[in-house]
Amino acid sequence: MNRFGKLSLALSLVLALTGCGLSGGAGRPDPGPAEGTLEVHYIDVGQADSALLLCGGESMLIDGGNVADSDLVVAYLADQGVEELDYVVCTHAHEDHVGGLAGALSQYPAGEVLSPVTEYDSQAFGNFLKYTQEQGLSLTVPEPGDTWTVGTAAVTVLGPVQDYDDTNNTSIVLRVDFGETSFLFTGDMERSAEEDLLESGAWLEADVLKVGHHGSDTSTSYPFLREVDPDYAVISVGENNDYGHPSEDTLSRLRDDDVTVYRTDLQGDVVCTSDGTSLTFTVERNDGIQTNPTEDESQPGTYIGNLNSHVFHRPDCSGLPAEQNQVAFSSREEAVAAGYTPCGRCDP
């Protein structure tokens, strides 16, 4: 039995003795007291996904972006002082999730490597499998109800609850509980798999939702979002991507549920730190901008000028200058009259 199996079995025995089940429908998991902090890093890998969890000296990498993001992910791990990866999770076999994991596995020893499948016909997945095997490891296919810990954070597998032909729906769904705070990772799971997960009775309510499928309208349905009922959502998405992600329909649903949205396309790397009771978010850039404005709010009466370049922007533009280099204008006309030219990116 591998390390993952032993830990899952040990946790299952403890939970059975204490009457605290972690499988779907048994109520919210009780991870016990939180020690220290849990950091959840939503890494900006463009139109792709990658997240790093750090707690108690242990780490878990969930997805690694595209193949081209390998160096970026490896550099990010190094910047965070990571020396080994206790868990590596490929949520599903599409390149924008599995691609960069080969690079991470080529540089960092891993404890367990998890995937919903052990075979997939692509070079990106083949390289992921190659570097897993070079470490003397094999891919573990988890099942709903499997559990393990990262530091004192409890990780529970919620899905997939059925077999699917659509690769997006095979996404491993993970719940992470740390003290009174909780996080949900759904990969690219789409509506049909969301419906099945709801019917399974899994405990879905979470403080932070990593929005499925980069904010596509194929995911984050109203019934699913109501069940999760997050306070915060993070959308991992590429700037000006060809897919129109995130969908306005998805953003509208998040607004209707009064969810605070963070976006990697607008804010770069997003880091959420939990002390077990409260959550703190920090972003790489553009802190405090409108990330999910209504249609009326997207045409604001205030514009932000760059004192150095004399270019003016919408306040939600990803190219805003540093705060000390900003000047505000109450109208477009005022900015033009002051000699400022419109930004080519946000077209104010």
C-alpha positions as CSV (number, residue, x, y, z in Angstrom):
1,M,0.0,0.0,0.0
2,N,1.4,3.4,-0.9
3,R,1.8,6.5,1.3
4,F,-1.6,7.9,0.1
5,G,-3.4,4.7,0.8
6,K,-1.9,4.3,4.3
7,L,-2.8,7.8,5.2
8,S,-6.3,7.6,3.8
9,L,-6.9,4.3,5.6
10,A,-5.5,5.7,8.9
11,L,-7.7,8.8,8.7
12,S,-10.7,6.7,7.8
13,L,-10.2,4.5,10.9
14,V,-9.8,7.6,13.2
15,L,-12.8,9.2,11.7
16,A,-14.9,6.0,12.1
17,L,-13.9,5.8,15.7
18,T,-14.8,9.4,16.4
19,G,-18.0,9.4,14.3
20,C,-16.7,12.0,11.9
21,G,-17.1,10.7,8.4
22,L,-15.4,12.6,5.5
23,S,-17.3,10.9,2.7
24,G,-20.1,12.7,0.8
25,G,-23.3,13.4,2.6
26,A,-21.9,13.0,6.1
27,G,-21.8,16.7,6.9
28,R,-18.9,19.1,6.9
29,P,-15.5,17.5,7.7
30,D,-14.0,18.4,11.0
31,P,-10.2,18.8,10.4
32,G,-9.5,19.6,14.0
33,P,-7.6,22.6,15.3
34,A,-5.7,24.7,12.8
35,E,-2.1,25.2,13.5
36,G,-0.2,28.1,11.9
37,T,-1.5,29.2,8.6
38,L,-2.6,27.8,5.3
39,E,-1.6,29.6,2.2
40,V,-3.4,29.0,-1.1
41,H,-1.6,30.5,-4.1
42,Y,-3.6,30.8,-7.3
43,I,-0.7,31.1,-9.7
44,D,-1.2,33.3,-12.8
45,V,-0.5,30.9,-15.7
46,G,-2.7,32.7,-18.2
47,Q,-5.5,30.7,-19.8
48,A,-4.8,27.7,-17.6
49,D,-4.9,26.5,-14.0
50,S,-2.3,26.1,-11.2
51,A,-2.6,26.4,-7.4
52,L,-0.1,25.8,-4.6
53,L,-1.1,25.0,-1.0
54,L,1.4,25.5,1.8
55,C,0.7,24.4,5.4
56,G,2.8,23.2,8.3
57,G,5.9,22.8,6.1
58,E,4.0,20.6,3.6
59,S,2.8,21.4,0.1
60,M,0.3,20.3,-2.5
61,L,0.4,21.5,-6.2
62,I,-2.9,21.3,-8.0
63,D,-2.3,21.5,-11.8
64,G,0.6,23.2,-13.5
65,G,-0.7,25.2,-16.4
66,N,0.4,24.6,-20.0
67,V,3.6,23.0,-21.0
68,A,5.0,26.5,-21.7
69,D,4.3,27.4,-18.1
70,S,6.7,24.8,-16.7
71,D,9.5,27.3,-16.0
72,L,7.1,29.8,-14.5
73,V,5.7,27.2,-12.1
74,V,9.1,25.9,-11.1
75,A,10.3,29.5,-10.5
76,Y,7.2,30.2,-8.4
77,L,7.8,27.1,-6.2
78,A,11.4,28.2,-5.7
79,D,10.3,31.7,-4.7
80,Q,8.0,30.1,-2.0
81,G,10.9,28.0,-0.6
82,V,9.4,24.7,-1.7
83,E,11.9,21.8,-1.5
84,E,9.6,18.9,-2.2
85,L,6.0,18.4,-3.1
86,D,4.1,16.2,-0.7
87,Y,1.1,15.9,-3.2
88,V,0.8,16.7,-6.9
89,V,-2.7,16.7,-8.3
90,C,-3.6,16.7,-12.0
91,T,-7.3,17.5,-11.9
92,H,-7.7,16.2,-15.5
93,A,-5.7,15.4,-18.5
94,H,-6.1,18.6,-20.6
95,E,-2.8,20.3,-21.4
96,D,-3.8,23.6,-19.7
97,H,-3.9,21.7,-16.4
98,V,-1.4,18.9,-16.7
99,G,1.2,20.5,-19.0
100,G,3.4,22.2,-16.5
101,L,3.4,19.4,-14.0
102,A,6.2,17.5,-15.8
103,G,8.5,20.5,-15.2
104,A,7.7,20.6,-11.5
105,L,8.2,16.8,-11.2
106,S,11.5,17.0,-13.0
107,Q,12.8,19.5,-10.4
108,Y,11.1,18.5,-7.2
109,P,10.7,15.1,-5.4
110,A,7.1,14.2,-4.8
111,G,5.3,12.1,-2.2
112,E,2.1,11.2,-4.1
113,V,0.9,12.0,-7.6
114,L,-2.8,11.9,-8.3
115,S,-4.8,11.9,-11.5
116,P,-8.3,10.8,-12.6
117,V,-6.7,8.6,-15.3
118,T,-3.5,6.7,-15.8
119,E,-3.4,7.0,-19.6
120,Y,-4.2,9.8,-22.0
121,D,-3.2,10.2,-25.6
122,S,-1.2,13.5,-25.5
123,Q,2.5,14.4,-25.2
124,A,1.8,16.6,-22.2
125,F,0.2,13.8,-20.3
126,G,2.9,11.4,-21.4
127,N,5.6,13.7,-20.0
128,F,3.7,14.0,-16.8
129,L,3.6,10.2,-16.5
130,K,7.3,9.9,-17.5
131,Y,8.6,12.2,-14.7
132,T,6.2,10.6,-12.2
133,Q,7.7,7.1,-13.0
134,E,11.2,8.4,-13.0
135,Q,10.7,9.2,-9.3
136,G,9.7,5.5,-8.8
137,L,6.0,6.5,-8.4
138,S,2.8,5.5,-10.1
139,L,-0.3,7.6,-10.6
140,T,-2.9,7.2,-7.9
141,V,-6.5,7.5,-9.0
142,P,-8.4,8.8,-6.0
143,E,-12.1,8.0,-5.2
144,P,-14.8,10.2,-3.5
145,G,-14.3,10.0,0.2
146,D,-10.5,9.6,0.1
147,T,-8.7,11.9,2.6
148,W,-5.3,13.2,3.5
149,T,-3.7,16.1,5.2
150,V,-1.3,18.9,4.1
151,G,0.0,20.1,7.4
152,T,-3.1,20.5,9.5
153,A,-5.3,21.2,6.5
154,A,-7.7,18.3,5.7
155,V,-8.2,17.4,2.0
156,T,-11.2,15.4,0.9
157,V,-11.9,14.1,-2.6
158,L,-15.5,14.8,-3.5
159,G,-15.6,13.9,-7.2
160,P,-15.9,12.8,-9.9
161,V,-18.8,10.6,-8.7
162,Q,-19.3,8.9,-12.0
163,D,-17.4,7.9,-15.1
164,Y,-17.5,10.4,-17.9
165,D,-16.5,10.5,-21.6
166,D,-16.0,14.3,-21.4
167,T,-12.5,14.9,-20.0
168,N,-13.6,18.1,-18.3
169,N,-16.1,16.2,-16.2
170,T,-13.4,13.7,-15.1
171,S,-11.9,16.6,-13.0
172,I,-10.9,15.6,-9.5
173,V,-12.9,17.8,-7.1
174,L,-11.1,18.6,-3.9
175,R,-12.4,20.2,-0.7
176,V,-9.8,21.7,1.7
177,D,-10.7,22.5,5.3
178,F,-8.5,24.4,7.7
179,G,-10.0,25.3,11.0
180,E,-13.3,27.1,10.3
181,T,-12.2,28.0,6.7
182,S,-12.7,26.0,3.5
183,F,-11.7,25.9,-0.1
184,L,-13.2,24.1,-3.1
185,F,-11.3,23.2,-6.3
186,T,-13.3,21.9,-9.2
187,G,-10.9,21.8,-12.2
188,D,-13.0,22.2,-15.4
189,M,-16.0,20.2,-14.1
190,E,-19.1,21.2,-16.2
191,R,-22.8,21.3,-15.4
192,S,-23.7,17.6,-15.8
193,A,-21.0,16.6,-13.4
194,E,-22.0,19.4,-11.0
195,E,-25.6,18.0,-11.0
196,D,-24.2,14.5,-10.2
197,L,-22.1,15.9,-7.4
198,L,-25.1,17.7,-6.0
199,E,-27.2,14.5,-6.1
200,S,-24.4,12.6,-4.3
201,G,-25.0,14.7,-1.2
202,A,-21.4,15.9,-0.9
203,W,-20.8,18.8,1.5
204,L,-20.0,21.6,-0.9
205,E,-20.4,24.8,1.1
206,A,-17.0,26.6,1.1
207,D,-15.6,30.0,1.8
208,V,-13.5,30.2,-1.4
209,L,-14.4,28.7,-4.8
210,K,-11.9,28.2,-7.5
211,V,-14.4,28.9,-10.4
212,G,-14.7,25.9,-12.7
213,H,-13.4,26.0,-16.3
214,H,-11.9,29.5,-16.2
215,G,-15.3,31.1,-15.7
216,S,-16.9,29.4,-18.7
217,D,-20.7,29.4,-18.9
218,T,-20.4,25.6,-19.0
219,S,-19.7,25.6,-15.3
220,T,-20.8,27.2,-12.0
221,S,-24.5,26.7,-12.6
222,Y,-27.0,28.4,-10.3
223,P,-27.8,25.2,-8.3
224,F,-24.2,24.4,-7.8
225,L,-23.2,28.0,-6.8
226,R,-26.1,28.2,-4.3
227,E,-24.9,25.0,-2.7
228,V,-21.3,26.1,-2.4
229,D,-22.4,29.6,-1.3
230,P,-18.9,31.1,-1.3
231,D,-17.8,34.4,0.0
232,Y,-14.9,34.6,-2.4
233,A,-14.2,33.2,-5.9
234,V,-11.0,33.0,-7.8
235,I,-11.0,32.8,-11.6
236,S,-7.8,31.6,-13.3
237,V,-8.0,33.0,-16.8
238,G,-5.9,34.5,-19.5
239,E,-6.0,38.1,-20.4
240,N,-8.0,38.8,-23.7
241,N,-8.3,35.0,-24.3
242,D,-9.9,33.6,-27.4
243,Y,-12.7,31.9,-25.5
244,G,-14.4,34.9,-24.0
245,H,-13.7,33.7,-20.5
246,P,-14.9,34.5,-18.0
247,S,-18.5,34.4,-19.3
248,E,-20.7,37.3,-18.5
249,D,-23.4,34.8,-17.5
250,T,-21.0,33.3,-14.9
251,L,-20.0,36.7,-13.7
252,S,-23.6,37.6,-13.3
253,R,-24.3,34.5,-11.3
254,L,-21.4,35.4,-9.0
255,R,-22.8,39.0,-8.6
256,D,-26.2,37.6,-7.8
257,D,-24.7,35.5,-5.0
258,D,-22.8,38.6,-3.7
259,V,-19.4,36.8,-4.2
260,T,-16.2,38.8,-4.1
261,V,-14.2,37.9,-7.3
262,Y,-10.5,37.7,-7.8
263,R,-9.1,37.2,-11.3
264,T,-5.6,36.3,-12.4
265,D,-6.0,38.1,-15.8
266,L,-6.6,41.4,-14.0
267,Q,-4.6,40.9,-10.8
268,G,-1.9,38.3,-11.5
269,D,-1.0,35.9,-8.7
270,V,-3.7,35.7,-6.1
271,V,-2.8,34.5,-2.6
272,C,-5.3,33.6,0.2
273,T,-4.0,33.1,3.7
274,S,-6.1,31.5,6.4
275,D,-5.4,31.5,10.1
276,G,-8.2,29.0,10.6
277,T,-10.8,31.6,11.3
278,S,-10.3,34.5,8.9
279,L,-9.1,34.9,5.3
280,T,-6.7,37.5,3.9
281,F,-6.2,38.0,0.1
282,T,-3.2,39.6,-1.5
283,V,-2.8,40.2,-5.3
284,E,0.2,40.8,-7.5
285,R,-1.3,44.0,-9.0
286,N,-4.4,46.1,-9.2
287,D,-5.5,45.6,-5.7
288,G,-9.1,46.9,-5.1
289,I,-10.1,47.2,-8.8
290,Q,-13.5,46.2,-10.0
291,T,-13.2,42.6,-11.1
292,N,-16.9,41.9,-11.6
293,P,-18.6,45.2,-12.5
294,T,-22.2,45.4,-13.8
295,E,-22.7,46.7,-17.3
296,D,-23.3,50.2,-16.0
297,E,-20.3,50.0,-13.7
298,S,-18.1,48.9,-16.6
299,Q,-18.6,52.4,-18.1
300,P,-17.4,54.4,-15.0
301,G,-17.2,58.2,-14.8
302,T,-13.7,58.0,-13.4
303,Y,-10.6,57.3,-15.4
304,I,-7.1,56.7,-14.2
305,G,-4.2,58.4,-15.9
306,N,-0.5,57.4,-15.8
307,L,1.6,60.4,-14.8
308,N,4.6,59.1,-16.6
309,S,3.2,57.9,-19.9
310,H,0.2,60.2,-20.1
311,V,-2.1,57.3,-21.0
312,F,-5.5,57.0,-19.3
313,H,-7.3,53.8,-18.5
314,R,-10.6,52.4,-17.2
315,P,-10.3,51.7,-13.4
316,D,-10.6,48.0,-14.1
317,C,-7.8,47.9,-16.7
318,S,-5.1,45.3,-16.1
319,G,-2.5,47.8,-17.2
320,L,-3.1,50.4,-14.5
321,P,0.1,52.2,-13.2
322,A,1.4,51.9,-9.7
323,E,-0.7,53.9,-7.3
324,Q,1.9,56.6,-6.8
325,N,1.8,57.2,-10.6
326,Q,-1.9,57.6,-10.9
327,V,-4.1,60.6,-11.5
328,A,-7.9,60.5,-11.5
329,F,-10.2,62.2,-14.1
330,S,-13.9,62.6,-13.6
331,S,-14.6,62.2,-17.3
332,R,-13.0,61.0,-20.6
333,E,-13.2,64.6,-21.9
334,E,-11.2,65.8,-18.9
335,A,-8.5,63.3,-19.5
336,V,-8.2,64.2,-23.2
337,A,-8.2,67.9,-22.4
338,A,-5.3,67.3,-20.0
339,G,-3.3,65.8,-22.9
340,Y,-3.7,62.1,-22.0
341,T,-4.3,59.5,-24.7
342,P,-6.6,56.4,-24.3
343,C,-5.2,53.0,-23.4
344,G,-5.2,50.6,-26.4
345,R,-5.9,47.7,-24.1
346,C,-9.1,48.8,-22.2
347,D,-10.3,51.3,-24.8
348,P,-11.7,53.9,-22.3
